Amino acid sequence: MKLVMKRLITACMVLFVTAVLPVRADEALPDQTAREVTDQIIKLIKENRDTYAKEYKKLYAMVDQNLLPHFDFRKMAQQVLGPEWRRASDDQRNGFTAEFRDLLVRTYATALLKYTDEKIVYQPLKIAAGDRTATVKSTIHRTDGGPPVSINYSFYKQDSGWKIYDMAIEGPSVVTTYHRVYAERLHKQNLDQLIESMVQENKRAAAGGSGTPQ
């Protein structure tokens, strides 16, 4: 699990570029949206690295503000919980989604703070007209000499535009990985207890500046 989390942290640094698809001029493609968002986040981190390294709450708030419009955290949370989502109350769904979002935002932010201009190679994005799902494939070539890391980002199209709902790092997706983690924990505790444990884990991680769940 530690290896999966490390890959998650590394994967979250990826930008999306290069696409071939004729679309309306006013419609942003998945790669275009992600490039703009990530470029903005990295720009702010470079300008404020010392501040963010000392005050993680400011870092998390900045990343959350920039990511929130482009990730469908609720859909991700629904897939992670699986059948448990259907049995959950509205309050439980909202609570789990909020804590899961905080986990992913913290992981993403921590990764970008460590960004050192890794080389990223992207496969051309090809989508047929009318498609409502898309996968952006990329490979990170690390500067530390380690093996390259392959990442696939899954998008789906809403009326308001393209949203990220999952990503896969060297095989299993983030949703699949966390589904297994929380399914195991739900054998030992109920959903309210799981959510409360996530609240406490997020608080401890935020206080300690950690991007990895405890």
Backbone as a printed PyTorch tensor [residue, N CA C, xyz], in Angstrom:
tensor([[[  0.8160,  -1.2070,   0.0000],
         [  0.0000,   0.0000,   0.0000],
         [  0.8570,   1.2680,   0.0000]],

        [[  1.9950,   1.2550,   0.7450],
         [  2.8740,   2.4120,   0.7500],
         [  3.3820,   2.7260,  -0.6440]],

        [[  3.6960,   1.6820,  -1.4310],
         [  4.1680,   1.8850,  -2.7930],
         [  3.0860,   2.5230,  -3.6380]],

        [[  1.8350,   2.0760,  -3.4700],
         [  0.7210,   2.6440,  -4.2260],
         [  0.5620,   4.1180,  -3.9010]],

        [[  0.6640,   4.4580,  -2.6200],
         [  0.5000,   5.8420,  -2.2190],
         [  1.6250,   6.7120,  -2.7810]],

        [[  2.8520,   6.1890,  -2.7970],
         [  3.9560,   6.9420,  -3.3730],
         [  3.7260,   7.1860,  -4.8510]],

        [[  3.1990,   6.1720,  -5.5520],
         [  2.9130,   6.3440,  -6.9740],
         [  1.7980,   7.3520,  -7.1730]],

        [[  0.8270,   7.3520,  -6.2720],
         [ -0.2410,   8.3270,  -6.3460],
         [  0.3170,   9.7290,  -6.2260]],

        [[  1.2050,   9.9310,  -5.2650],
         [  1.8010,  11.2500,  -5.0620],
         [  2.5660,  11.6850,  -6.3000]],

        [[  3.3630,  10.7810,  -6.8690],
         [  4.1210,  11.0970,  -8.0720],
         [  3.1900,  11.3920,  -9.2350]],

        [[  2.1510,  10.5800,  -9.3810],
         [  1.2560,  10.7040, -10.5310],
         [  0.5150,  12.0150, -10.5430]],

        [[  0.2120,  12.5230,  -9.3840],
         [ -0.5920,  13.7290,  -9.3150],
         [  0.1210,  14.9600,  -9.8300]],

        [[  1.3980,  14.8510, -10.1850],
         [  2.1550,  15.9910, -10.6920],
         [  1.9360,  16.2130, -12.1900]],

        [[  1.2350,  15.3000, -12.8370],
         [  1.1890,  15.3160, -14.2950],
         [  0.3470,  16.4490, -14.8600]],

        [[  0.8580,  17.0730, -15.9200],
         [  0.0770,  17.9900, -16.7230],
         [ -0.4700,  17.2150, -17.9170]],

        [[ -1.4640,  17.7740, -18.5880],
         [ -2.0020,  17.1270, -19.7770],
         [ -1.7740,  18.0330, -20.9790]],

        [[ -1.1230,  17.4880, -22.0390],
         [ -0.9130,  18.2770, -23.2430],
         [ -1.0850,  17.4050, -24.4710]],

        [[ -1.2680,  18.0680, -25.6180],
         [ -1.3420,  17.4220, -26.9200],
         [ -2.6410,  16.6630, -27.1150]],

        [[ -3.4410,  17.0890, -28.0660],
         [ -4.6860,  16.3950, -28.3700],
         [ -5.0250,  16.6090, -29.8200]],

        [[ -5.7600,  15.6460, -30.4010],
         [ -6.2340,  15.8040, -31.7670],
         [ -7.7100,  15.4750, -31.7850]],

        [[ -8.5360,  16.5090, -31.8890],
         [ -9.9790,  16.3130, -31.8770],
         [-10.6680,  17.5980, -32.2990]],

        [[-11.4620,  17.5700, -33.3870],
         [-12.1990,  18.7540, -33.7760],
         [-13.4120,  18.9410, -32.8750]],

        [[-13.4590,  20.0620, -32.1600],
         [-14.5870,  20.3560, -31.2880],
         [-14.9590,  21.8150, -31.4580]],

        [[-16.0450,  22.2190, -30.7840],
         [-16.4510,  23.6040, -30.8270],
         [-15.3260,  24.4680, -30.2840]],

        [[-15.1890,  25.6490, -30.8650],
         [-14.0990,  26.5330, -30.4680],
         [-14.2160,  26.9630, -29.0100]],

        [[-15.4670,  26.9860, -28.4620],
         [-15.6520,  27.4650, -27.0940],
         [-15.6200,  26.3260, -26.0810]],

        [[-15.2850,  25.1210, -26.5220],
         [-15.2920,  23.9720, -25.6250],
         [-13.8680,  23.5480, -25.2970]],

        [[-13.5270,  23.5730, -24.0050],
         [-12.1900,  23.1920, -23.5680],
         [-12.0740,  21.6820, -23.4880]],

        [[-11.0080,  21.1350, -24.0510],
         [-10.7460,  19.7020, -23.9810],
         [-10.1620,  19.3360, -22.6140]],

        [[-10.1900,  18.0480, -22.2610],
         [ -9.6320,  17.6260, -20.9740],
         [ -8.1870,  18.0840, -20.7910]],

        [[ -7.3690,  17.9090, -21.8110],
         [ -5.9600,  18.2700, -21.6790],
         [ -5.7620,  19.7780, -21.5440]],

        [[ -6.6090,  20.5410, -22.2490],
         [ -6.4970,  21.9880, -22.1670],
         [ -6.8290,  22.4910, -20.7620]],

        [[ -7.9040,  21.9610, -20.2230],
         [ -8.3240,  22.3600, -18.8770],
         [ -7.2550,  22.0140, -17.8530]],

        [[ -6.7670,  20.7860, -17.9180],
         [ -5.7780,  20.3320, -16.9350],
         [ -4.4700,  21.1090, -17.0530]],

        [[ -4.0720,  21.4150, -18.2860],
         [ -2.8300,  22.1840, -18.4760],
         [ -2.9490,  23.5480, -17.8040]],

        [[ -4.0580,  24.2310, -18.0380],
         [ -4.2440,  25.5630, -17.4690],
         [ -4.2570,  25.5170, -15.9440]],

        [[ -4.9880,  24.5330, -15.3990],
         [ -5.1050,  24.4240, -13.9410],
         [ -3.7460,  24.1090, -13.3190]],

        [[ -3.0510,  23.1070, -13.8670],
         [ -1.7790,  22.6950, -13.2860],
         [ -0.7180,  23.7770, -13.4490]],

        [[ -0.6890,  24.4270, -14.6150],
         [  0.2720,  25.5190, -14.8190],
         [  0.0700,  26.6180, -13.7790]],

        [[ -1.1900,  26.9280, -13.5020],
         [ -1.4850,  27.9760, -12.5230],
         [ -1.0390,  27.5670, -11.1260]],

        [[ -1.3060,  26.3090, -10.7580],
         [ -0.9150,  25.8220,  -9.4310],
         [  0.6100,  25.8190,  -9.2860]],

        [[  1.3000,  25.3070, -10.2990],
         [  2.7690,  25.2610, -10.2380],
         [  3.3580,  26.6740, -10.1860]],

        [[  2.7680,  27.5890, -10.9350],
         [  3.2220,  28.9940, -10.9200],
         [  3.1090,  29.5700,  -9.5060]],

        [[  1.9690,  29.3450,  -8.8710],
         [  1.7620,  29.8670,  -7.5180],
         [  2.7050,  29.2050,  -6.5180]],

        [[  2.9560,  27.9070,  -6.7050],
         [  3.8710,  27.2100,  -5.7990],
         [  5.2900,  27.7490,  -5.9440]],

        [[  5.7410,  27.9550,  -7.1840],
         [  7.0900,  28.4800,  -7.3990],
         [  7.2440,  29.8690,  -6.7980]],

        [[  6.1690,  30.6690,  -6.8740],
         [  6.2210,  32.0340,  -6.3570],
         [  6.1400,  32.0680,  -4.8340]],

        [[  5.5410,  31.0190,  -4.2440],
         [  5.2890,  31.0300,  -2.7990],
         [  5.7970,  29.7670,  -2.1120]],

        [[  6.8070,  29.1330,  -2.6820],
         [  7.2670,  27.8340,  -2.1660],
         [  7.6440,  27.8900,  -0.6860]],

        [[  8.3910,  28.9090,  -0.2800],
         [  8.8210,  28.9960,   1.1130],
         [  7.6290,  29.1260,   2.0590]],

        [[  6.6600,  29.9360,   1.6490],
         [  5.4580,  30.1150,   2.4830],
         [  4.6630,  28.8280,   2.5820]],

        [[  4.4480,  28.1680,   1.4430],
         [  3.6650,  26.9340,   1.4390],
         [  4.3810,  25.8080,   2.1900]],

        [[  5.7030,  25.7940,   2.1360],
         [  6.4570,  24.7550,   2.8410],
         [  6.3010,  24.8810,   4.3520]],

        [[  6.0270,  26.1070,   4.8180],
         [  5.8530,  26.3410,   6.2540],
         [  4.3820,  26.3300,   6.6580]],

        [[  3.5140,  26.7410,   5.7410],
         [  2.0820,  26.8540,   6.0620],
         [  1.2760,  26.0000,   5.0820]],

        [[  1.1540,  24.7180,   5.4170],
         [  0.4910,  23.7860,   4.5120],
         [ -0.9850,  24.1110,   4.3080]],

        [[ -1.6200,  24.7160,   5.2860],
         [ -3.0370,  25.0480,   5.1350],
         [ -3.2590,  25.9990,   3.9670]],

        [[ -2.3320,  26.9340,   3.7860],
         [ -2.4390,  27.8580,   2.6540],
         [ -2.2390,  27.1110,   1.3320]],

        [[ -1.3060,  26.1620,   1.3310],
         [ -1.0710,  25.3530,   0.1350],
         [ -2.3120,  24.5510,  -0.2230]],

        [[ -2.8900,  23.8550,   0.7660],
         [ -4.0680,  23.0290,   0.5130],
         [ -5.2530,  23.8730,   0.0360]],

        [[ -5.4250,  25.0470,   0.6360],
         [ -6.5350,  25.9160,   0.2430],
         [ -6.3830,  26.3800,  -1.2020]],

        [[ -5.1480,  26.7320,  -1.5950],
         [ -4.9000,  27.1730,  -2.9630],
         [ -5.1710,  26.0530,  -3.9610]],

        [[ -4.6760,  24.8550,  -3.6680],
         [ -4.8680,  23.7290,  -4.5750],
         [ -6.3490,  23.3590,  -4.6540]],

        [[ -7.0220,  23.3350,  -3.5070],
         [ -8.4460,  22.9970,  -3.4840],
         [ -9.2470,  23.9610,  -4.3450]],

        [[ -8.9380,  25.2390,  -4.2430],
         [ -9.6490,  26.2540,  -5.0090],
         [ -9.4820,  26.0430,  -6.5170]],

        [[ -8.2850,  25.6100,  -6.9190],
         [ -8.0110,  25.4340,  -8.3400],
         [ -8.5030,  24.0910,  -8.8820]],

        [[ -8.5370,  23.0590,  -8.0270],
         [ -8.9430,  21.7310,  -8.4840],
         [-10.4400,  21.5110,  -8.4510]],

        [[-11.1070,  22.0870,  -7.4590],
         [-12.5110,  21.7800,  -7.2040],
         [-13.4040,  21.8470,  -8.4380]],

        [[-13.2550,  22.8550,  -9.3140],
         [-14.1520,  22.9220, -10.4710],
         [-13.9150,  21.8260, -11.5140]],

        [[-12.8050,  21.0830, -11.4200],
         [-12.4270,  20.1770, -12.5020],
         [-12.4040,  18.6910, -12.1090]],

        [[-12.4700,  18.4040, -10.8250],
         [-12.5680,  17.0250, -10.3450],
         [-13.9900,  16.7600,  -9.8760]],

        [[-14.5350,  15.6060, -10.2210],
         [-15.8320,  15.2210,  -9.6660],
         [-15.5700,  14.3420,  -8.4460]],

        [[-15.3050,  14.9930,  -7.3230],
         [-14.9710,  14.2540,  -6.1070],
         [-16.1430,  13.4070,  -5.6240]],

        [[-17.3570,  13.8720,  -5.8510],
         [-18.5280,  13.1110,  -5.4030],
         [-18.6480,  11.8010,  -6.1770]],

        [[-18.4150,  11.8580,  -7.4800],
         [-18.4690,  10.6410,  -8.2850],
         [-17.3560,   9.6770,  -7.8710]],

        [[-16.1810,  10.2210,  -7.5910],
         [-15.0700,   9.3870,  -7.1320],
         [-15.4160,   8.7310,  -5.7960]],

        [[-15.9870,   9.5160,  -4.8770],
         [-16.3600,   8.9870,  -3.5690],
         [-17.4220,   7.9010,  -3.7000]],

        [[-18.3770,   8.1100,  -4.6010],
         [-19.4320,   7.1220,  -4.8260],
         [-18.8510,   5.8010,  -5.3050]],

        [[-17.9000,   5.8820,  -6.2340],
         [-17.2860,   4.6660,  -6.7490],
         [-16.4180,   3.9780,  -5.6910]],

        [[-15.7670,   4.7760,  -4.8660],
         [-14.9230,   4.2140,  -3.8150],
         [-15.7600,   3.4380,  -2.8040]],

        [[-16.9000,   3.9890,  -2.4150],
         [-17.7550,   3.3120,  -1.4320],
         [-18.5290,   2.1470,  -2.0270]],

        [[-18.8170,   2.1950,  -3.3280],
         [-19.5290,   1.0900,  -3.9650],
         [-20.9180,   0.9040,  -3.3800]],

        [[-21.3170,  -0.3340,  -3.0470],
         [-22.6680,  -0.6050,  -2.5190],
         [-22.9750,   0.1620,  -1.2400]],

        [[-21.9410,   0.4800,  -0.4750],
         [-22.1530,   1.2150,   0.7830],
         [-22.7370,   2.5950,   0.5300]],

        [[-22.4470,   3.1540,  -0.6460],
         [-22.9780,   4.4810,  -1.0030],
         [-24.4980,   4.4500,  -1.0670]],

        [[-25.0660,   3.3820,  -1.6150],
         [-26.5220,   3.2890,  -1.7460],
         [-27.2040,   3.1980,  -0.3850]],

        [[-26.5190,   2.6500,   0.5930],
         [-27.0940,   2.5130,   1.9360],
         [-26.8360,   3.7370,   2.8030]],

        [[-25.9660,   4.6100,   2.3410],
         [-25.5770,   5.7700,   3.1390],
         [-26.6260,   6.8670,   3.0920]],

        [[-26.7150,   7.6310,   4.1850],
         [-27.5980,   8.7950,   4.2220],
         [-26.9410,   9.9460,   3.4800]],

        [[-27.6940,  11.0070,   3.2330],
         [-27.1240,  12.1820,   2.5680],
         [-25.9840,  12.7680,   3.3860]],

        [[-26.1630,  12.8160,   4.7000],
         [-25.1100,  13.3600,   5.5580],
         [-23.8490,  12.5050,   5.4900]],

        [[-24.0200,  11.1910,   5.4710],
         [-22.8630,  10.2990,   5.3800],
         [-22.1670,  10.4540,   4.0290]],

        [[-22.9350,  10.5590,   2.9530],
         [-22.3380,  10.7530,   1.6300],
         [-21.5480,  12.0500,   1.5710]],

        [[-22.1560,  13.1150,   2.1000],
         [-21.4720,  14.4140,   2.0860],
         [-20.2120,  14.3750,   2.9470]],

        [[-20.3080,  13.7240,   4.1000],
         [-19.1610,  13.6470,   4.9910],
         [-18.0210,  12.8610,   4.3870]],

        [[-18.3330,  11.7050,   3.8000],
         [-17.2870,  10.8940,   3.1920],
         [-16.6600,  11.6180,   2.0120]],

        [[-17.4860,  12.2470,   1.1710],
         [-16.9720,  12.9730,   0.0120],
         [-16.0250,  14.0840,   0.4370]],

        [[-16.3930,  14.8190,   1.4840],
         [-15.5580,  15.9260,   1.9490],
         [-14.1950,  15.4280,   2.4460]],

        [[-14.2000,  14.3400,   3.2130],
         [-12.9340,  13.8370,   3.7510],
         [-12.0790,  13.1990,   2.6600]],

        [[-12.7180,  12.5130,   1.7160],
         [-11.9730,  11.9070,   0.6170],
         [-11.3770,  12.9920,  -0.2740]],

        [[-12.1380,  14.0580,  -0.4980],
         [-11.6200,  15.1950,  -1.2720],
         [-10.3970,  15.7920,  -0.5850]],

        [[-10.4780,  15.9860,   0.7380],
         [ -9.3450,  16.5510,   1.4660],
         [ -8.1050,  15.6770,   1.3260]],

        [[ -8.2970,  14.3550,   1.3770],
         [ -7.1840,  13.4230,   1.2130],
         [ -6.5190,  13.5990,  -0.1450]],

        [[ -7.3230,  13.6440,  -1.2140],
         [ -6.7620,  13.7590,  -2.5520],
         [ -6.1160,  15.1180,  -2.7850]],

        [[ -6.7460,  16.1750,  -2.2940],
         [ -6.1800,  17.5150,  -2.4460],
         [ -4.8470,  17.6050,  -1.7270]],

        [[ -4.7730,  17.0700,  -0.5210],
         [ -3.5330,  17.1030,   0.2480],
         [ -2.4300,  16.3240,  -0.4670]],

        [[ -2.7980,  15.1650,  -1.0170],
         [ -1.8250,  14.3500,  -1.7400],
         [ -1.3110,  15.0910,  -2.9740]],

        [[ -2.2190,  15.6870,  -3.7210],
         [ -1.8600,  16.4300,  -4.9320],
         [ -0.9560,  17.6090,  -4.5780]],

        [[ -1.3460,  18.3480,  -3.5380],
         [ -0.5880,  19.5360,  -3.1490],
         [  0.8180,  19.1710,  -2.6990]],

        [[  0.9300,  18.1220,  -1.8960],
         [  2.2410,  17.6980,  -1.4030],
         [  3.1440,  17.2880,  -2.5610]],

        [[  2.5660,  16.6230,  -3.5510],
         [  3.3400,  16.1960,  -4.7080],
         [  3.8620,  17.3960,  -5.4900]],

        [[  2.9960,  18.3590,  -5.7360],
         [  3.4060,  19.5130,  -6.5270],
         [  4.4470,  20.3660,  -5.8020]],

        [[  4.4050,  20.3880,  -4.4830],
         [  5.3980,  21.1360,  -3.7310],
         [  6.7920,  20.5520,  -3.9470]],

        [[  6.8520,  19.2520,  -4.2720],
         [  8.1300,  18.5740,  -4.5070],
         [  8.4940,  18.5390,  -5.9950]],

        [[  7.6750,  19.1660,  -6.8290],
         [  7.8830,  19.1290,  -8.2840],
         [  9.2390,  19.7010,  -8.6590]],

        [[  9.9890,  18.9540,  -9.4640],
         [ 11.3340,  19.4010,  -9.8630],
         [ 11.5130,  19.3040, -11.3830]],

        [[ 10.4900,  19.6660, -12.1230],
         [ 10.5700,  19.7180, -13.5840],
         [ 10.8470,  18.3630, -14.2250]],

        [[ 10.1850,  17.3190, -13.7130],
         [ 10.2890,  16.0110, -14.3660],
         [  9.8170,  16.1030, -15.8130]],

        [[ 10.3940,  15.2740, -16.6700],
         [  9.9830,  15.2520, -18.0690],
         [  8.7220,  14.3980, -18.2080]],

        [[  7.7190,  14.9540, -18.8770],
         [  6.4440,  14.2630, -19.0240],
         [  6.1350,  14.0840, -20.5150]],

        [[  5.8410,  12.8570, -20.9000],
         [  5.5330,  12.5350, -22.2960],
         [  4.0720,  12.0990, -22.3810]],

        [[  3.3610,  12.6110, -23.3660],
         [  1.9350,  12.3550, -23.4980],
         [  1.6130,  11.6820, -24.8290]],

        [[  0.6720,  10.7710, -24.7840],
         [  0.1610,  10.1900, -26.0130],
         [ -0.9500,  11.0780, -26.5490]],

        [[ -1.0640,  11.2140, -27.8690],
         [ -2.1290,  12.0450, -28.4330],
         [ -3.5080,  11.5580, -27.9820]],

        [[ -4.3510,  12.4960, -27.6570],
         [ -5.7090,  12.1820, -27.2250],
         [ -6.6260,  12.1420, -28.4400]],

        [[ -7.2170,  10.9850, -28.6970],
         [ -8.0990,  10.8160, -29.8460],
         [ -9.4960,  10.4540, -29.3600]],

        [[-10.4590,  11.2920, -29.7150],
         [-11.8430,  11.0740, -29.2920],
         [-12.7500,  11.2720, -30.4990]],

        [[-13.6870,  10.3730, -30.6630],
         [-14.6730,  10.5170, -31.7400],
         [-15.7190,  11.5440, -31.3370]],

        [[-16.2820,  12.2080, -32.3230],
         [-17.3250,  13.1940, -32.0620],
         [-18.4800,  12.5300, -31.3140]],

        [[-18.9230,  13.1680, -30.2600],
         [-20.0250,  12.6370, -29.4800],
         [-19.6060,  11.7830, -28.2950]],

        [[-18.3300,  11.4250, -28.2080],
         [-17.8550,  10.6420, -27.0580],
         [-18.0210,  11.4470, -25.7750]],

        [[-18.4050,  10.7560, -24.7100],
         [-18.5990,  11.4210, -23.4260],
         [-17.6050,  10.9500, -22.3700]],

        [[-16.6610,  10.1090, -22.7810],
         [-15.5680,   9.7140, -21.8920],
         [-14.2540,   9.8190, -22.6700]],

        [[-13.1810,  10.0190, -21.9320],
         [-11.8650,  10.1410, -22.5590],
         [-10.7930,   9.7160, -21.5650]],

        [[ -9.7000,   9.1970, -22.0920],
         [ -8.5610,   8.8160, -21.2630],
         [ -7.3130,   9.5270, -21.7600]],

        [[ -6.6580,  10.2330, -20.8650],
         [ -5.4030,  10.8960, -21.1750],
         [ -4.2730,  10.0250, -20.6300]],

        [[ -3.3670,   9.6160, -21.5210],
         [ -2.2680,   8.7290, -21.1310],
         [ -0.9550,   9.5130, -21.1410]],

        [[ -0.1770,   9.2940, -20.0910],
         [  1.0900,  10.0150, -19.9940],
         [  2.1240,   9.1740, -19.2620]],

        [[  3.3800,   9.5500, -19.4130],
         [  4.4810,   8.8830, -18.7340],
         [  5.3990,   9.9350, -18.1180]],

        [[  5.7010,   9.7660, -16.8340],
         [  6.6220,  10.6610, -16.1450],
         [  8.0120,  10.0400, -16.1710]],

        [[  8.9750,  10.7820, -16.6970],
         [ 10.3680,  10.3500, -16.6750],
         [ 11.0530,  11.0810, -15.5220]],

        [[ 11.3900,  10.3480, -14.4890],
         [ 11.8680,  10.9270, -13.2470],
         [ 13.3010,  11.4590, -13.3630]],

        [[ 13.5750,  12.4940, -12.5940],
         [ 14.9040,  13.0980, -12.6070],
         [ 15.8750,  12.3830, -11.6790]],

        [[ 15.3450,  11.4670, -10.8390],
         [ 16.2290,  10.7680,  -9.9070],
         [ 16.7810,   9.4700, -10.4860]],

        [[ 16.4960,   9.2220, -11.7810],
         [ 17.0100,   8.0280, -12.4220],
         [ 16.1500,   6.8070, -12.2380]],

        [[ 15.0590,   6.9260, -11.5190],
         [ 14.1500,   5.8050, -11.3020],
         [ 13.3790,   5.4640, -12.5630]],

        [[ 12.6790,   4.3240, -12.5720],
         [ 11.9220,   3.9100, -13.7630],
         [ 10.7800,   4.8740, -14.0520]],

        [[ 10.4160,   5.0170, -15.3150],
         [  9.3010,   5.8930, -15.6610],
         [  7.9950,   5.3850, -15.0720]],

        [[  7.0580,   6.2960, -14.8460],
         [  5.7660,   5.9650, -14.2570],
         [  4.6630,   6.2990, -15.2620]],

        [[  3.8340,   5.3070, -15.5750],
         [  2.7300,   5.5060, -16.5220],
         [  1.4500,   5.8510, -15.7600]],

        [[  0.7360,   6.8560, -16.2620],
         [ -0.4960,   7.2950, -15.6210],
         [ -1.5920,   7.5030, -16.6650]],

        [[ -2.7830,   6.9960, -16.3680],
         [ -3.9550,   7.2410, -17.1960],
         [ -4.9700,   8.0510, -16.3970]],

        [[ -5.4670,   9.1260, -16.9830],
         [ -6.4850,   9.9480, -16.3410],
         [ -7.8190,   9.7400, -17.0540]],

        [[ -8.8570,   9.4710, -16.2890],
         [-10.1820,   9.2190, -16.8520],
         [-11.0620,  10.4570, -16.7020]],

        [[-11.6430,  10.8690, -17.8160],
         [-12.5530,  12.0140, -17.8400],
         [-13.9340,  11.5660, -18.3030]],

        [[-14.9380,  12.2800, -17.8630],
         [-16.2540,  12.1220, -18.4740],
         [-16.8430,  13.5110, -18.6810]],

        [[-17.7650,  13.6040, -19.6200],
         [-18.2770,  14.9080, -20.0230],
         [-19.6320,  15.1930, -19.3870]],

        [[-19.6980,  16.3110, -18.6840],
         [-20.9550,  16.8220, -18.1690],
         [-21.4110,  17.9720, -19.0540]],

        [[-22.6100,  18.4560, -18.8080],
         [-23.0690,  19.6100, -19.5660],
         [-22.1570,  20.8100, -19.3330]],

        [[-21.5490,  20.8580, -18.1480],
         [-20.6900,  21.9860, -17.8060],
         [-19.2510,  21.8050, -18.2880]],

        [[-18.9260,  20.6390, -18.8500],
         [-17.5780,  20.4080, -19.3530],
         [-17.0140,  19.0800, -18.8920]],

        [[-15.7210,  18.8540, -19.1430],
         [-15.0610,  17.6020, -18.8040],
         [-14.6260,  17.5990, -17.3370]],

        [[-14.8250,  16.4450, -16.6800],
         [-14.4470,  16.2710, -15.2850],
         [-13.5720,  15.0290, -15.1340]],

        [[-12.5900,  15.1120, -14.2400],
         [-11.7730,  13.9440, -13.8990],
         [-12.5160,  13.1280, -12.8470]],

        [[-12.6390,  11.8190, -13.0840],
         [-13.3230,  10.9730, -12.1120],
         [-12.4780,   9.7780, -11.6680]],

        [[-11.2710,   9.6410, -12.2170],
         [-10.3850,   8.5710, -11.7730],
         [ -9.0270,   8.7380, -12.4430]],

        [[ -8.0030,   8.0700, -11.8940],
         [ -6.6970,   8.0030, -12.5390],
         [ -6.0180,   6.7100, -12.1280]],

        [[ -5.2620,   6.1510, -13.0510],
         [ -4.6140,   4.8620, -12.8180],
         [ -3.1080,   5.0210, -12.8840]],

        [[ -2.4330,   4.4670, -11.8930],
         [ -0.9780,   4.5560, -11.8170],
         [ -0.3930,   3.1590, -11.9170]],

        [[  0.2820,   2.8720, -13.0340],
         [  0.9300,   1.5730, -13.2080],
         [ -0.0430,   0.4170, -12.9550]],

        [[ -1.2890,   0.5630, -13.3840],
         [ -2.2490,  -0.5320, -13.2300],
         [ -3.5040,  -0.1110, -12.5010]],

        [[ -3.6400,  -0.4800, -11.2130],
         [ -4.8720,  -0.1750, -10.4680],
         [ -5.1390,   1.3210, -10.3980]],

        [[ -6.4070,   1.6920, -10.4930],
         [ -6.7660,   3.0990, -10.4310],
         [ -6.8680,   3.5620,  -8.9810]],

        [[ -6.8910,   4.8740,  -8.8080],
         [ -7.0350,   5.4520,  -7.4780],
         [ -8.3540,   5.0040,  -6.8550]],

        [[ -9.4250,   5.0550,  -7.6450],
         [-10.7330,   4.6360,  -7.1380],
         [-10.7100,   3.1750,  -6.7150]],

        [[-10.1400,   2.3120,  -7.5470],
         [-10.0690,   0.8820,  -7.2210],
         [ -9.2340,   0.6480,  -5.9640]],

        [[ -8.1100,   1.3460,  -5.8600],
         [ -7.2290,   1.1830,  -4.7090],
         [ -7.9230,   1.5740,  -3.4120]],

        [[ -8.5420,   2.7580,  -3.4020],
         [ -9.2010,   3.2050,  -2.1830],
         [-10.4660,   2.4130,  -1.8900]],

        [[-11.1110,   1.9000,  -2.9300],
         [-12.2730,   1.0310,  -2.7060],
         [-11.8570,  -0.1850,  -1.8840]],

        [[-10.7250,  -0.7660,  -2.2190],
         [-10.2290,  -1.9310,  -1.4800],
         [ -9.8460,  -1.5520,  -0.0580]],

        [[ -9.1720,  -0.3940,   0.0850],
         [ -8.7450,   0.0560,   1.4120],
         [ -9.9480,   0.2420,   2.3330]],

        [[-10.9510,   0.9580,   1.8520],
         [-12.0850,   1.2800,   2.7120],
         [-13.0480,   0.1090,   2.8640]],

        [[-13.1220,  -0.7640,   1.8710],
         [-13.9490,  -1.9680,   2.0140],
         [-13.4180,  -2.8220,   3.1580]],

        [[-12.1010,  -2.9290,   3.2470],
         [-11.4880,  -3.7000,   4.3350],
         [-11.7710,  -3.0600,   5.6850]],

        [[-11.6870,  -1.7470,   5.7260],
         [-11.9390,  -1.0500,   6.9880],
         [-13.4080,  -1.1330,   7.3930]],

        [[-14.2940,  -1.1910,   6.4010],
         [-15.7230,  -1.2700,   6.7070],
         [-16.1350,  -2.6460,   7.2160]],

        [[-15.2490,  -3.6070,   7.1340],
         [-15.4910,  -4.9030,   7.7650],
         [-15.2780,  -4.8080,   9.2730]],

        [[-14.5450,  -3.7780,   9.7030],
         [-14.1900,  -3.6390,  11.1090],
         [-14.9330,  -2.4900,  11.7870]],

        [[-15.4640,  -1.5520,  10.9980],
         [-16.1660,  -0.4090,  11.5650],
         [-17.3060,   0.0010,  10.6420]],

        [[-18.2950,   0.7150,  11.2020],
         [-19.3940,   1.1710,  10.3490],
         [-18.9900,   2.4500,   9.6270]],

        [[-19.8740,   2.9510,   8.7610],
         [-19.5220,   4.0980,   7.9240],
         [-19.2730,   5.3490,   8.7510]],

        [[-20.0750,   5.5750,   9.7850],
         [-19.8570,   6.7450,  10.6360],
         [-18.4850,   6.6890,  11.2880]],

        [[-18.0870,   5.5130,  11.7420],
         [-16.7730,   5.3560,  12.3600],
         [-15.6550,   5.5700,  11.3400]],

        [[-15.8610,   5.0810,  10.1200],
         [-14.8670,   5.2930,   9.0650],
         [-14.6990,   6.7730,   8.7700]],

        [[-15.8150,   7.4840,   8.6330],
         [-15.7530,   8.9170,   8.3340],
         [-15.0440,   9.6620,   9.4550]],

        [[-15.3580,   9.3200,  10.7070],
         [-14.7090,   9.9870,  11.8380],
         [-13.2110,   9.6990,  11.8540]],

        [[-12.8360,   8.4780,  11.5160],
         [-11.4040,   8.1550,  11.4640],
         [-10.7220,   8.9390,  10.3530]],

        [[-11.4120,   9.1460,   9.2250],
         [-10.8500,   9.9490,   8.1390],
         [-10.6890,  11.4060,   8.5570]],

        [[-11.6700,  11.9160,   9.3210],
         [-11.5800,  13.2840,   9.8360],
         [-10.3110,  13.4470,  10.6640]],

        [[-10.0830,  12.5080,  11.5670],
         [ -8.9200,  12.5820,  12.4480],
         [ -7.6200,  12.4040,  11.6630]],

        [[ -7.6110,  11.4890,  10.6980],
         [ -6.4180,  11.2730,   9.8790],
         [ -6.0820,  12.5220,   9.0780]],

        [[ -7.1070,  13.1660,   8.5170],
         [ -6.8760,  14.3850,   7.7440],
         [ -6.3540,  15.5080,   8.6290]],

        [[ -6.8730,  15.6060,   9.8590],
         [ -6.4050,  16.6350,  10.7790],
         [ -4.9420,  16.4140,  11.1480]],

        [[ -4.5960,  15.1640,  11.4610],
         [ -3.2090,  14.8680,  11.8340],
         [ -2.2600,  15.1060,  10.6590]],

        [[ -2.6850,  14.6800,   9.4660],
         [ -1.8350,  14.8310,   8.2890],
         [ -1.6530,  16.3090,   7.9390]],

        [[ -2.7210,  17.0780,   8.0460],
         [ -2.6430,  18.5090,   7.7380],
         [ -1.7310,  19.2240,   8.7230]],

        [[ -1.8260,  18.8420,   9.9900],
         [ -0.9900,  19.4660,  11.0180],
         [  0.4720,  19.1050,  10.8200]],

        [[  0.7050,  17.8860,  10.3160],
         [  2.0850,  17.4340,  10.1340],
         [  2.6310,  17.6650,   8.7530]],

        [[  1.7830,  18.2090,   7.8580],
         [  2.2500,  18.4730,   6.4970],
         [  2.4170,  17.2240,   5.6780]],

        [[  1.6590,  16.1760,   5.9660],
         [  1.8050,  14.9140,   5.2360],
         [  0.7910,  14.8240,   4.1270]],

        [[  1.1960,  14.2520,   2.9810],
         [  0.2740,  14.0370,   1.8770],
         [ -0.2370,  12.6280,   1.8220]],

        [[  0.1830,  11.7820,   2.7560],
         [ -0.1790,  10.3800,   2.7130],
         [ -1.0750,  10.0230,   3.8700]],

        [[ -2.1640,   9.2670,   3.6430],
         [ -3.0510,   8.9110,   4.7310],
         [ -2.3390,   8.0850,   5.7800]],

        [[ -2.7540,   8.2710,   7.0240],
         [ -2.1300,   7.5330,   8.1240],
         [ -2.6440,   6.1070,   8.1650]]])
